[in-house]
């Protein structure tokens, strides 16, 4: 599904694992991400503005490239 843009509205994730998922360009604004793991996920260009319960500790090995973080900051790691 490379190149597709996803938009999620009113997303609530509880005890969800997005292990090795391609979530590039996904809109997760204001999502509730309780106990959600993004280990090894591709979060390039994803929009997490205002997402609650997001934990960077649940992103081991994740790819960030111009990712908008919950606080509005932009994160790119070694790309």
C-alpha positions in Angstrom: 0.0 0.0 0.0 3.0 2.3 -0.5 2.0 5.8 -1.5 -1.5 5.7 -0.1 -2.6 8.3 2.4 -4.7 7.2 5.3 -7.0 9.4 7.4 -8.4 8.1 10.6 -11.0 10.0 12.6 -11.9 9.4 16.2 -9.4 6.6 16.5 -9.3 4.8 19.9 -6.7 2.1 20.2 -6.3 0.1 23.4 -3.8 -2.7 23.8 -3.1 -2.5 20.0 0.1 -3.5 18.3 1.1 -1.9 15.0 4.3 -4.0 14.8 6.2 -3.6 11.5 3.2 -1.7 10.0 3.5 0.9 7.3 1.7 3.9 8.7 3.4 6.5 6.6 1.2 9.5 5.8 -1.4 8.3 8.3 -3.5 11.0 10.1 -3.8 10.0 13.7 -4.7 13.5 15.0 -6.3 13.4 18.4 -6.2 9.6 18.5 -6.4 7.9 21.9 -3.4 5.5 21.9 -3.7 3.7 25.2 -1.1 0.9 25.5 -0.5 1.0 21.7 2.8 -0.2 20.3 4.5 1.0 17.2 7.6 -1.2 17.4 9.4 -1.3 14.0 6.5 0.7 12.3 7.0 3.2 9.6 5.6 6.5 10.9 7.2 8.7 8.1 5.1 11.8 7.5 2.4 10.6 10.0 0.5 13.2 11.8 0.1 12.5 15.6 -0.9 16.0 16.7 -2.9 16.0 19.8 -2.8 12.2 20.2 -3.1 11.2 23.8 -1.3 8.4 25.7 1.3 8.2 22.9 4.6 6.8 24.3 7.9 7.1 22.5 8.9 4.1 24.6 6.5 2.0 22.6 8.2 2.8 19.3 11.4 0.7 19.4 12.9 0.5 15.9 10.2 2.8 14.5 11.0 5.0 11.5 10.3 8.7 11.9 10.8 11.0 8.9 9.1 14.4 9.1 6.6 12.9 11.6 4.4 15.4 13.4 4.5 14.4 17.1 1.6 14.8 19.6 3.1 18.1 20.8 3.4 19.5 17.2 7.2 19.0 16.9 8.7 17.4 13.8 10.8 14.3 14.3 13.2 12.7 11.8 15.6 10.0 12.9 18.7 9.4 10.8 17.0 9.5 7.4 
